[in-house]
Amino acid sequence: PGVVSEGACLLLAEDNLVNQDVMSRQIDKLGYTLEIASDGEIALEMFKKRDYAALITDCHMPNLDGYGLARCVREIESGGARRIPIIAVTANALSSEEEHCLAAGMDDYLTKPLLLSDLERVLSKWAPQATALPLSTVESLKTKNGLGSSPRQESVLRSLDEMGFGEMRSNFAPVDLDELALILGNDDPNYFSEILEVFLDTMAETPDDIARLVEAEDGAGLRDAAHAAKGAAAFAAA
């Protein structure tokens, strides 16, 4: 609420709606202010107009990917601009990915699914001045204390079934509720249902799209569609 001072806001470059929704909830929970760009080109223009505390970017986006975005930002900064921390978010956990990110000028990287505790750790390192909450007040997210225990798990499952997600759990990709609780820092069924609704709505056409791409032998399109689905599923713990 109110006017956010220069340098107190984070910039997220992310094209997937599921990832945007989950990360905006995570960042809000940690006490940060966030602005979102739906691709690298938009993020670059936003960066030129405002000082941000840090840039969080997906590596694979249309128009300008995260690597290209990082290189463009570093080129602008070579003229004497303040150096902004750049944090990559990637579905690729290979060691070569870290090298690729660092070579592009990024400072750190996180892999999907992105747990809230991992995001807290990286942001407290690179943008501690931007959070509105002292870290001591942030909920304990380092372990599964109290999350995913059998009685609680069964209660959550019953609540989700009552909300109409029983068919999804039976006929679609199963959701790891323990992991989703760690991603969100919250194991409230209503909170889960909001994320899962976004996930299902966003991915509803994906199976048909992939089938068409296979039939058309469109390898590049298939790769992009599969990558987007993999990333969205990771954020939904599906």
KOLFI-233995 format. One record per atom (N, C-alpha, C): x, y, z. Coordinates in steps of 0.1 Angstrom, whole numbers, plus 5000, padded with zeros to 4 digits. Example, Ala and Ser with C-alpha at 12.3 -4.5 7.8 and 13.67 -1.06 7.14 Angstrom:
// residues 2
513249435078512349555078513249675078512849785071513749895071512950005079
//
This chain:
// residues 238
500849885000500050005000500950125000500450234994501150364994502250364983503050464983504050474973505350394976505750314967506950234969508250314965509150324974510350404971511250334961512050414954512950364944513850254950514050154943514950044948514349954958513149974961512449884971511649774965511549774952510649684945511449584937510949464935511549354927510849354914511649314903511049294890511149154886510049094882509948954878509648944863510548884856510348854842509848714840508648684837508048554836506848554827506848464817505748464808504548364811504848274820503848174824502948224835501648214833500648264842500648194856500848064855500947984868502148024876503248034869504448074876504348224881503748304874503548444878502748444891501648364891500748364902501448314915502148204914502748144925503848234930504648284922505848364926505348494932504248554927503748684932503248654947502648544949502148504962503348484972504348414967505548384975506248514979506448604969507148724972506348824981505048824979504248904988504248845002504248715004504348655017505648695024506748705016508048745022508148895025507148965021507149115025507749205014507949155002508449234991507349294982507649404975506849454965507349404952506449384942506749314930506049384918506849394907506249424894506549314884505649284875505849164866505849204852506849154845506849164830506649034824505849024813505448894807506448844797507548924794508648864786509848954788510948914783512248984785512249124779511649144768511649274762510949374771509749334776509049424785509849454797510449344803511249364815512349464813513049454801514149544798513649694798512449714792511949854791511649904805511049814814510749854827512049884835513049804833514349824840514949964836514750004824515350134819514650254826513450224831512650344836512650344852513150244858513050244873514150164879514650204891515550134899514850024907515249894904514649784912515749724921515249664932516149604941516849474936516149404927516649284921515749244909516349174900515649124888515548974889514348914889514248764889513648734876514348644868513948614855513948464852512848424845512848294839513848294828514448174825515448164815514848154801513748094800513148064787511848144785511848244777510748334774510648374760509548404755509448454741510048594739510348634727510948764723512348784728512548774741513948794747513948704759514848604759514948514770515748574782515848494793516448544805517948574803518548494795520048504792520248634784519448654774519548784766519248904774518248894783517849004792518949044801519648944807520748964816521849034809522148984797523249054789522949194785521649224782521249364778521349454791520949404802521049474815522449514818523349414817524749434820525449534810524949524798525549624788525149764792523849784796523449914800524249964812524449874822525149904834526649934831527149894820528549914817528850064815527750144813527850284812527850364825527950284836528050354849526750334858525750264853524550244860524750154872523950164883524050074894523849934890524649834895524549694892523449634899522449584892521249514898521549364900521249304911521349164912520349094903520748994896519948914887519848774891518648724894518448584898517648514888518248404883517548314873516648214880515548184873514748074877514647974865515047854867515147764856514647624860514047554850513647414852514747314850515947364846517147284843518047284855518147164862519047154873520447104870520847104858522147054854523147154858524447114861525447204865525847304854525647254841525947344830525047464829523847454835522847564835523447674844524047644855524647744864525747824857526547744849527547814842527047904831525947864825525247944814524748074820524048054832523548174839524548274843525648224849526748314853527448384841527548304831528248364819527448474812526048474814525148574809525148694818525848694830525848804838524948794850524348674852523448664864524248634876523648664888524348644901524048514908522848464906522448344913521348284905520948154909519848094902519147994911517847974908517047884915516347794906516147664910515547564901514047544905513247504896511847474898511747334902510847294911509847384918510547474928510147594929510847694937510147704951510847644961510347644975510447784981509547824989509547954995510747975003511247875010512447895018513747925009513747864997514847894988514848034983513648074980513448214975513848314986513348284998513748375010515248385012515948265010517348265012518048355002517648334989518348414979518048564980516748594982516348734983517048804995517148735006517748795018519248815016519848745006521248765003521448884993520548894983520748984973519949114974518849114981518049234982517449244996518249235007517749245020517049375024517449485017516949615020515549635015515049545006513749564999512549505007512849415016511649355023511049445033509749445035509049525045509049445058509349325058509249245070510649195075510949205088512149155093512149005091513248935088513248795085512748715097512948775109512548695121511048675122510248765115508848755115508248655104509148625095508648535084508448395090507348325086507048195091508248095089508448005097509447905096509147815084510147825074509847755061510947655058511947635067513047555064512847405065511847365072511547225073510047195071509647075072508247045070507447035083507947105093507247095106505747125105505047025108503547035109502947025095503647025084503147015071503246875066502146825060502246695054502046575063501746595076501546485085500246415081500146295084499046215079497646275082497346305095496046365098495746495090496746585089496646705082496446675067497246585061497146555047495746505044495246415052493846365049492846475049493046565059492046675060492146765048493346795043493446875031492846805019493146675017492546605006491046605006490446585018488946595019488446725015489146835019488746965016488846995001489946944995490046964980489046884973488646764977487646684971486346764972486046824983484746904985484747024975485947074972485947194963485947144948485847014946485746974932487046934925488146904933489346874928489646714928488646644933488846494934489046434920488346484910488546424897489946454891490446574894491746614890492846514896492646494909493646404916493546264911492346224906492146084901492646064887492346164878492446144864493646224858494146324865495246404860496546384868497546464866498746454874498546464888499046374897498846394911499546514916499046574927499646684933500246644946501546684948502246654960501946764970501046744979500546844988501646894998502546795002503646835010504546945003504846914991505747004983505047134980503747124977502947254974502947344987502847284998502847365011504147435013505247365009506547425010506847534999506247514988506347614977505647744982504447724987503547834990503847895004504447815013504547855027503147855034502247765029500947765034500247635031499547575040498847445037497347455038496847575036495447595036494747545023493747465024493147405012492547515003492047625008491547735000492647794992493847804998494947864991495447764980495447634983495747534973494847544961493547554964492547554954492747664944493147784949493347894940494447874930495547814935496647784927496347674917495647574921495247464912494247504902493347594905492447654895493247724884494147804888495047874878495747774869496347674876497047574869496247504858495047454862494147384853493647464842493347594845492847684835493947714824495147734829496247774821496647654812496647534817497147414810496047334803494747384803493647314798493847274783494447354775494647334761495947264758496747244768498147194765498147054759497346954764497446824758497046824743496046904739495646914725496646984717497247084723498247164716499447074713499846994723501046904721500746794711499546744711499146644701499246704687498746824685498846894672500246914668501146954677502546984674503246854670502946744677503446614673503046574659501746584656501246554643501946634632502146764636502746854626504246844625504846754634506246734635507046874637506446954645506947084649507847064661509047034660509947004671510147124680510347244674510647364682509347404690508247394684506947434691506747334702506947204699506747104709507647124721508947154718509847184729509347294738508947404732508447524740507247484748506247414742505047384749505347284760506247194758506547094769507247164780508147254776508947324787507947414795507047484789506047564796505247474806504747364801503947274809504747214821506047184818506947134829507047234840507347364836507547464846506247494854505147494847503847524854503547414864503747284859503447174868504347174880505647214878506547224890506047324900505647434896505147534905503847494912503047404906501847354912502147224919503347174920503747044926502946934920502646944907501846844900502746754891
//
